[in-house]
Amino acid sequence: MNPSIRYKGYEVAPAAQRLPNGLFAANLTIEAQSGSARSFDALDYFFDEEHALAYAFRWARMWIDDQRAALRRCA
């Protein structure tokens, strides 16, 4: 089971998918409090599962921060 975290009101669920070539794809699902979810597949590829998960977590935090900043700019 992959870990999930809560970050600034979003549920972040990264996943590392092992590929036939031995690499791990960093995948991610981000769910807002409203229930809407976004999925991102194969953000990048890694030799280690842990690196794929860490990258997906980091990518999610940047995406969430960017979305929140965009909402503030529009307000």
N, C-alpha and C positions, 0 to 999 in steps of 0.2 A: 504494500500500500504506500502510495506517495503522500508526503506530508502536505498539509494545506495551512495557510496562515490567513489572518485577517489583517488588512493594511488599509488604513484611512477609509473604513467603511466598505471595502471590497473583500470578497473571498477569493483568495489566490490559490490555484491548484496547479502546480507544475507537474510535469510527467517526463520521464526519460524513456523513450521508445528504442529498444534494441533493434538495429537493422541487420539485414542478412550479411552485410560487409563487416559487422562487428562494431560499428560506430553507434553512438546513441544520439537520437534526435531530441532536442529540447522542445517540448510542447507545453502549452499553457492554456488554462481556462481562467478567465477573470469574470466574476459575477458581482454585479452591483446590488445594493440593498433593495432596489426595485424589482430584482429578480431577473433582469436582462443579463445575458451572458455573452461573452466574446471568447472565441477559441482561436488560438494561434498555433499552427503546426510547423514543425521543422524550422524554428527560429535560427538554429545553427546546429552544428554537429560536433560531437566530442568523443574522445577515446574512453572517457570515464563517465559512468552514470552520475556520480556526485557532481562533476563539473557541469553536466547538462542541467541538473536540477538547480544548481546555484545560479547558472546563467539565466534560467527561466524566472527564478525569483527576482533577480536583479532587473531583468527586462520588464517584469510586471510592475515593479516599484517605479521605474522610469516612466512607463506608459501611464500609470495612474497619476503620478505627479504632473505629467504633461496634460492629461485630460482635465485635471482640476485647475491648472493654470489657464487653460483655454477657456474654461467656463468663467473664471474671474475676469478675463479680458473682455468677454462678451457682455458681462453684467454691467 
